[in-house]
Amino acid sequence: MRRTTVAPPAKRSAPATAARRAPATTPSRRRGPRPRGGWTPWLYLAPALAVLGALLVYPVYQLGLISFLEYTQAQVSGGEPTRFRGLANYTDLFADDQFGQVLLATVGFAAACVLGTLAVGCALAVLLTRVRALPRLALLLAALGAWATPTITGSTVWLFLFDPDFGPVNRLLGLGDFSWTYGRYSAFLLVLLEVVWCSFPFVMITVYAGIRAVPGEVLEAAALDGASQWRIWRSVLAPMLRPILGIVTVQSVIWDFKVFTQIYVMTGGGGIAGQNLVLNVYAYQKAFASSQYSLGSAIGVVMLLLLLAVTLGYLRLLRRQGEEL
């Protein structure tokens, strides 16, 4: 019989054996790069923070302090001592039916102003990218002129334009001696037009700068795909300009929520029987016309808290959507 030999099994290679015997290790998490500079950025910001602290923090502190006191003309003149009332001023304020009506009117008026300003500013920003150099320069100069006009001057000019006796707008529209400031909604509409007129240049220039930063190849590709101008704005430009739109929206909310000069000048201090009051004018009437400085301060604190809540809520929404601010 033929003897058969069986070959011994091949030895496993050392690396393979070591790989099998090596314990499983969890991959270590890489930490992101640490910010460089340390305290250097804060040193550069220190002068601006000091100025803001002197011009903002102390007045806000005084505003909040007076809102908790009984502070009227008697206390200002020294005839009576100042007393601490706690939340009594806020209780009286929220119990006033007029305050609720003024708050609703302010929110609705500010929302309409913000929407109008954004719509006009964004539309003109897109128009600036479509016209030639000379019309673009003329539009920019006209917008900067409206932006640079003092608020009280612009309000007076708009009152003259819509004057029932001498204004050219009524003649062009054939409205005769119609008074825009007599009715509540017509007065609010007149002030809204003036607010949009003096506010849209900021939105227009900011959005126009953002559009110019968008690569032209992206817009050309969307146009070659057959997208209309509205579709390009809604699906291409608006998502890319979301941080810029967030900034101009917050700025517009702050400016339009605390409108004072336009309402006070164009409606004669709040309209007939206070029908065109907003919170800023209402606080002015309480503090200076009625000498109830504590109630006026309480209204100011409420406005500050509302604006902070709106601003922080909007910024948080943008952060949830993945935008870097």
PyMOL commands that set and color helices and strands:
alter all, ss='L'
color gray80, all
select helices_A, chain A and resi 14-21+40-67+73-77+88-95+97-128+133-148+151-161+168-173+184-213+216-224+229-240+242-257+261-266+272-274+279-289+293-320
alter helices_A, ss='H'
color red, helices_A
select strands_A, chain A and resi 69-70+83-84
alter strands_A, ss='S'
color yellow, strands_A
deselect
rebuild
show_as cartoon
